[in-house]
Amino acid sequence: MNKTPVLTKKDINKAAIRWMGMAVNTYTYQYQQAGSIVYSLGPALRKIYDNDDEYVASLNNHFNYFNTHPWMASMVLGAVLGIEDEGGIDAKEAVQSFKIGLMGPMAGIGDSLIWVLYPTIMGSIAGYMALEGNMTGILIWLLLNIIFMFVRVKLFHLGYRSGTKLISTLGDKLNLLTESMSILGLVVAGALIPSVVKISTPLKYTSGESVTEIQSILDQIFPFMLPVLATIIAYKLIKSGKISVTILILMIVVLSMICAAFGILA
């Protein structure tokens, strides 16, 4: 049963801001982000439902399992408010199905684009500029994060206006975008290896009066072979789950000191 929407732009903004501040702060193994959703949407749902029983039923419905990338969740939760604002409590089942259907694709996009690609690029740029004594990269990164806060609010509004049409609008484009961002992230990370990972060897091979640098031979076979091999090994160790990132960093530091002391690596 359709009803007259009651939420205003201010209500949507409030829900978006509450979500940004609480997205994963109530994270649990059983319900994941459900508690944060209830906190974020609570005031808006109270305005939608005058009836206490309907309001409680809606909150309980949102206290079901949900987990996706916090930034991309803004669009999903905005759409949820649009669905409930128009359909009322009768849309309860559709709301949960809608959330479950989109949380996987949205997580794929967010993880590839925001968790991997964005910090890899900006972190490398900021780190490289910092090594040169320039803090511009860090300031740009900070400014972009502030801008993205406004973008996340806009995503809430986009979702609210789209409602269930969000699925038909995005459709198969979600899977294509997820795969494209994953590939792009790997390409960018690979391209950054030579400029970020600095490993070379000063070892030389002597045959009679001929002295050959091992590093020059490696560069002829595969440029930046040592940085690439080191990155692959580190990735394999992390992916295995047997070694934590902290332990891996300590191993790299110790190994670097030993190899530098014996003149193996530079």
Residue pairs with C-beta under 8 A, 6 or more apart in sequence:
1 87
1 88
1 90
2 86
2 87
3 85
3 86
3 87
3 88
5 82
5 85
5 86
6 47
6 48
6 85
7 44
7 47
7 48
7 81
7 85
7 160
9 157
11 43
11 44
11 47
12 44
12 78
12 81
12 156
12 157
12 160
13 153
13 156
14 43
14 44
15 40
15 41
15 43
15 44
15 77
15 78
15 81
15 156
16 40
16 74
16 78
16 152
16 153
16 155
16 156
16 157
17 153
18 39
18 40
18 43
19 36
19 37
19 40
19 41
19 70
19 73
19 74
19 77
19 156
20 70
20 74
20 149
20 152
20 153
22 36
22 39
22 40
23 33
23 36
23 70
23 73
24 33
24 36
24 70
25 36
26 33
26 34
26 35
26 36
26 39
27 33
27 35
27 36
28 34
28 35
30 65
31 63
31 64
31 65
31 66
32 65
32 66
32 67
33 66
33 67
33 68
33 70
33 73
34 62
34 63
34 64
34 65
34 66
35 63
37 62
37 63
37 66
37 77
38 59
38 62
38 63
40 77
41 62
41 77
41 80
41 81
42 59
44 81
45 55
45 58
45 59
45 62
45 81
45 84
46 55
48 58
48 81
48 84
48 85
48 88
49 55
49 58
49 88
49 89
54 88
54 89
57 89
57 92
58 84
58 89
58 92
61 92
61 95
61 96
62 80
62 95
64 96
65 100
66 99
66 100
66 103
67 103
67 107
68 76
68 102
68 103
68 104
68 106
68 107
68 110
69 106
69 107
69 109
69 110
69 111
69 114
69 115
70 110
71 110
71 114
71 148
71 152
71 155
72 106
72 107
72 109
72 110
72 114
72 155
73 103
73 106
74 152
74 153
74 155
74 156
74 159
75 106
75 155
75 156
75 158
75 159
75 162
75 166
76 98
76 99
76 102
76 103
76 106
76 159
76 166
77 156
77 159
78 155
78 156
78 157
78 158
78 159
78 160
78 162
79 98
79 159
79 160
79 162
79 163
79 164
79 166
80 95
80 98
80 99
80 159
81 156
81 159
81 160
82 159
82 160
82 161
82 162
82 163
83 91
83 94
83 95
83 98
83 163
83 164
84 91
84 92
84 95
85 160
86 163
87 94
94 164
98 164
98 167
101 167
102 166
102 167
105 170
105 174
105 175
105 178
106 174
108 174
108 175
108 178
108 181
108 182
109 174
109 177
109 178
109 181
112 178
112 181
112 182
112 184
112 185
113 181
113 185
116 185
116 189
117 181
117 184
117 185
117 188
120 185
120 188
120 189
120 192
121 188
121 192
122 137
122 140
122 141
122 144
123 141
124 192
124 195
124 196
125 137
125 140
125 141
126 137
126 138
126 140
126 141
127 137
127 196
128 137
128 195
128 196
129 135
129 136
129 137
129 138
130 137
130 138
159 166
162 169
193 224
193 227
193 228
193 231
194 223
194 224
194 227
197 227
197 230
197 231
198 227
199 226
199 227
199 230
199 265
200 215
200 226
200 265
200 266
201 214
201 215
201 218
201 226
201 264
201 265
201 266
202 213
202 215
202 263
202 265
202 266
203 213
203 214
203 215
203 263
203 264
204 211
204 212
204 213
204 214
205 211
205 212
205 213
205 214
205 217
206 212
218 225
218 226
219 225
222 228
226 265
234 248
234 252
237 243
237 248
238 245
238 248
243 251
256 265
258 264
259 265
260 266
